[in-house]
Amino acid sequence: MTTTTARLYTRPFLTLCASYVLFSASFNMIIPELPAYLTSLGGEDYKGLIIALFTLTAGISRPFSGKLADTIGRIPVIFVGILVCFVCSLLYPILTSVSGFLLLRLVHGFSTGFSPTATVAYAADRVPIHRRGEAMGILGICMNTGASISPPIGSWLVLEFSLEALFFTSSGFALLSFLILTRLKETLPNKQPFHPRILKLKKNEIIDRSALLPAIICITTYFGYGAMLTIVPDQSDHLGIANKGLFFTTLTLMALTSRLVAGKTSDIYGRIPVLRVAVLLLAASYAFMGFVSTPTQLLIASGCIGFSAGIAGPAVFAWAIDRADDERRGRAMAAVYIGLEVAIGTGALLSAYTYANNPSNFKYSFLIVAVITSIGFLFLGKRRNELRSK
């Protein structure tokens, strides 16, 4: 489906955005408290699996969610993701063994494997062609907003009330995200009823070929994010920053700032020119990150990384939509999200190995990230700007 309206801020799009903020808040608000909770269950040796299991399941489920979004519809797939989030948050206080917790993290990952894939495909169906980049920027702002405002709320709930209050509030956010979408109309024409055979994937349905290059750029762009999640807390300690969250707050604020205008920029000048500039800025920012020696320099580097990533994100998602056939948008989005999860996972592993708990290795970790990010520029270097024709 290709929209014919010239308006971006329609009621369906704004409703989708509000739901996306709540969905993001639901699963992000519990993350800061999960390590301590797992330790209280006797699972302190398994903290590394808190994010790994979640990301693993999200990545595995992407091809299925993409195909389902292109067959049974966008709305049902969004609903499945939200309902998984709702149920899992309710079950954390009930499954109080280490194995039960890890199982929940595994299942919880399906929520982000399903809902964002179909949400982006739905938005692409609804928004004007010439404003796709802007729309992807707005959706990114919604995800970042939920992710940035909810963790402090979650920690406050634990301090003032209890862990149970945190989990039930998380579940409530997911329920609200579901309820406000119930009146949205499906955008996929010629929907099919669900049948188990739909879940059987052909080789060309695992990674949509049209989205392969955007997925590669997504990997090189977000590789550093996994590194930051892994070693920046130690880098903050090393530089004497007591509040480790300051780095990520600065990162998020600058990403939000650039997303407000970056999507429009790619609509005007094209995806590839904007991506070239963003990738170069990002690579330079990571190189700078490796040599920071004061708290102020660390926060400046954080702002530069956030600003650059905020430019690249909307452009790469809009580019994938531009290249995809209308009837395969869900699968194209799934491919890009798989790239995102591969980037975060491998970035975390490689940076941890390079850092090896030695502060003198910070520079090597981020220089490797800068080089890998620069590879994205090489992939883009010989590409001509692609006109949006659909």
Secondary structure, DSSP 8 states (H G I E B T S, - for coil): -------SS-HHHHHHHHHHHHHHHHHHTTGGGHHHHHHHTT-GGGTTHHHHHHHHHHHHHHHHHHHHHHHT-HHHHHHHHHHHHHHHHHHTTT--SHHHHHHHHHHHHHHHHHHHHHHHHHHHHHS-GGGHHHHHHHHHHHHHHHHHHHHHHHHHHHHHT-HHHHHHHHHHHHHHHHHTTTT-----SS-----GGGG---HHHHS-GGGHHHHHHHHHHHHHHHHHHHHHHHHHHHTT-S-THHHHHHHHHHHHHHHHHHHHHHHHH-HHHHHHHHHHHHHHHHHHHTT--SHHHHHHHHHHHHHHHHHHHHHHHHHHHHHS-GGGHHHHHHHHHHHHHHHHHHHHHHHHHHHTT-GGGHHHHHHHHHHHHHHHHHHHHT--------
